[in-house]
Amino acid sequence: MIIEPTAWLQALFGGILIGIAATLYLAVTGRVAGISGLLRAVVFERGPRLGPPLFFVSGLLVAGMLGGLLMPEFFGVAPAAPLSPRMLGGLFLVGLGATLANGCTSGHGICGLSRLSKRSFVAIAVFMLTGALVVAVLAALV
């Protein structure tokens, strides 16, 4: 595996931006910025409560597109892959896992751990152990 010289800088920059966004969202709305919960609100909610989640999710999309357009080499933009049945299956499983865990890895890892949530500590342990198990099984099969 080759690590680009700027990979650590990209991770640092991204982490800082995510931390600032999550902190601002909590300060402004009093709610945690878990992406799966915000996306669920955008898709299923109506009325005035929809405003903050819609703005946050829209900001994620716009920032990602602008970053990719203005600095593609820094953001590591790759050509989009066509949706395949395998990718759709993976998307379904990720959504199912986020629903069962009451949040996605980013929500538990960034927002939950920073608030010392016991549920997030358990969720992250399960995510990490499951990931390690899947890697070990796939490595044995290849």
C-alpha positions as a Python dict, from the first residue, in 0.01 Angstrom:
ca = {
    (1, 'M'): (0, 0, 0),
    (2, 'I'): (139, 336, -103),
    (3, 'I'): (52, 634, 114),
    (4, 'E'): (59, 971, -57),
    (5, 'P'): (268, 1239, 117),
    (6, 'T'): (-42, 1457, 161),
    (7, 'A'): (-270, 1179, 292),
    (8, 'W'): (-218, 1277, 656),
    (9, 'L'): (-288, 1640, 569),
    (10, 'Q'): (-610, 1546, 394),
    (11, 'A'): (-721, 1341, 695),
    (12, 'L'): (-632, 1622, 935),
    (13, 'F'): (-814, 1883, 726),
    (14, 'G'): (-1122, 1661, 690),
    (15, 'G'): (-1127, 1577, 1059),
    (16, 'I'): (-1107, 1942, 1157),
    (17, 'L'): (-1393, 2032, 922),
    (18, 'I'): (-1609, 1744, 1050),
    (19, 'G'): (-1542, 1845, 1411),
    (20, 'I'): (-1629, 2208, 1344),
    (21, 'A'): (-1948, 2115, 1157),
    (22, 'A'): (-2064, 1873, 1429),
    (23, 'T'): (-1989, 2126, 1703),
    (24, 'L'): (-2169, 2408, 1524),
    (25, 'Y'): (-2471, 2189, 1456),
    (26, 'L'): (-2492, 2090, 1823),
    (27, 'A'): (-2448, 2453, 1936),
    (28, 'V'): (-2712, 2588, 1697),
    (29, 'T'): (-2976, 2313, 1716),
    (30, 'G'): (-2902, 2133, 2043),
    (31, 'R'): (-2906, 1805, 1846),
    (32, 'V'): (-2628, 1563, 1759),
    (33, 'A'): (-2507, 1567, 1398),
    (34, 'G'): (-2532, 1197, 1318),
    (35, 'I'): (-2541, 1175, 940),
    (36, 'S'): (-2774, 874, 917),
    (37, 'G'): (-3027, 1045, 1147),
    (38, 'L'): (-3003, 1371, 953),
    (39, 'L'): (-3047, 1191, 622),
    (40, 'R'): (-3346, 1000, 761),
    (41, 'A'): (-3499, 1333, 871),
    (42, 'V'): (-3448, 1483, 524),
    (43, 'V'): (-3613, 1184, 356),
    (44, 'F'): (-3903, 1123, 598),
    (45, 'E'): (-3980, 1441, 796),
    (46, 'R'): (-4194, 1737, 695),
    (47, 'G'): (-4248, 2077, 854),
    (48, 'P'): (-4024, 2323, 1040),
    (49, 'R'): (-3806, 2052, 1200),
    (50, 'L'): (-3682, 1963, 853),
    (51, 'G'): (-3488, 2292, 812),
    (52, 'P'): (-3164, 2225, 1006),
    (53, 'P'): (-3116, 1866, 881),
    (54, 'L'): (-3186, 1975, 522),
    (55, 'F'): (-2933, 2259, 544),
    (56, 'F'): (-2670, 2033, 702),
    (57, 'V'): (-2707, 1753, 445),
    (58, 'S'): (-2717, 2007, 160),
    (59, 'G'): (-2399, 2164, 299),
    (60, 'L'): (-2227, 1824, 296),
    (61, 'L'): (-2319, 1772, -68),
    (62, 'V'): (-2227, 2124, -180),
    (63, 'A'): (-1897, 2124, 11),
    (64, 'G'): (-1802, 1788, -136),
    (65, 'M'): (-1885, 1898, -488),
    (66, 'L'): (-1703, 2230, -453),
    (67, 'G'): (-1399, 2064, -302),
    (68, 'G'): (-1390, 1809, -583),
    (69, 'L'): (-1425, 2078, -849),
    (70, 'L'): (-1183, 2333, -704),
    (71, 'M'): (-914, 2100, -570),
    (72, 'P'): (-962, 1749, -715),
    (73, 'E'): (-604, 1640, -645),
    (74, 'F'): (-636, 1736, -275),
    (75, 'F'): (-973, 1566, -230),
    (76, 'G'): (-865, 1254, -418),
    (77, 'V'): (-1162, 1266, -654),
    (78, 'A'): (-1197, 951, -862),
    (79, 'P'): (-1434, 890, -1151),
    (80, 'A'): (-1779, 781, -1033),
    (81, 'A'): (-1845, 409, -1054),
    (82, 'P'): (-2176, 294, -1200),
    (83, 'L'): (-2425, 149, -954),
    (84, 'S'): (-2398, -228, -957),
    (85, 'P'): (-2612, -489, -779),
    (86, 'R'): (-2320, -551, -545),
    (87, 'M'): (-2295, -180, -459),
    (88, 'L'): (-2671, -155, -405),
    (89, 'G'): (-2654, -458, -174),
    (90, 'G'): (-2375, -292, 22),
    (91, 'L'): (-2573, 31, 49),
    (92, 'F'): (-2873, -164, 181),
    (93, 'L'): (-2658, -346, 439),
    (94, 'V'): (-2496, -21, 556),
    (95, 'G'): (-2840, 138, 595),
    (96, 'L'): (-2970, -165, 782),
    (97, 'G'): (-2668, -165, 1012),
    (98, 'A'): (-2702, 207, 1084),
    (99, 'T'): (-3069, 157, 1165),
    (100, 'L'): (-3003, -139, 1396),
    (101, 'A'): (-2720, 46, 1573),
    (102, 'N'): (-2924, 366, 1614),
    (103, 'G'): (-2664, 555, 1414),
    (104, 'C'): (-2379, 516, 1173),
    (105, 'T'): (-2009, 486, 1242),
    (106, 'S'): (-1956, 860, 1204),
    (107, 'G'): (-2236, 947, 1443),
    (108, 'H'): (-2119, 705, 1710),
    (109, 'G'): (-1748, 764, 1651),
    (110, 'I'): (-1748, 1142, 1634),
    (111, 'C'): (-2053, 1260, 1821),
    (112, 'G'): (-2117, 966, 2054),
    (113, 'L'): (-1763, 907, 2179),
    (114, 'S'): (-1706, 1280, 2232),
    (115, 'R'): (-2013, 1282, 2461),
    (116, 'L'): (-1889, 965, 2638),
    (117, 'S'): (-2201, 772, 2533),
    (118, 'K'): (-2191, 413, 2658),
    (119, 'R'): (-2405, 303, 2363),
    (120, 'S'): (-2151, 456, 2124),
    (121, 'F'): (-1860, 281, 2295),
    (122, 'V'): (-2040, -52, 2249),
    (123, 'A'): (-2137, 31, 1888),
    (124, 'I'): (-1780, 127, 1794),
    (125, 'A'): (-1644, -192, 1952),
    (126, 'V'): (-1895, -397, 1751),
    (127, 'F'): (-1813, -206, 1430),
    (128, 'M'): (-1439, -258, 1476),
    (129, 'L'): (-1464, -627, 1570),
    (130, 'T'): (-1700, -697, 1281),
    (131, 'G'): (-1471, -515, 1039),
    (132, 'A'): (-1168, -709, 1161),
    (133, 'L'): (-1359, -1036, 1130),
    (134, 'V'): (-1474, -959, 775),
    (135, 'V'): (-1118, -865, 671),
    (136, 'A'): (-980, -1185, 824),
    (137, 'V'): (-1243, -1402, 651),
    (138, 'L'): (-1197, -1230, 314),
    (139, 'A'): (-816, -1254, 343),
    (140, 'A'): (-846, -1626, 411),
    (141, 'L'): (-1068, -1672, 106),
    (142, 'V'): (-839, -1490, -136),
}
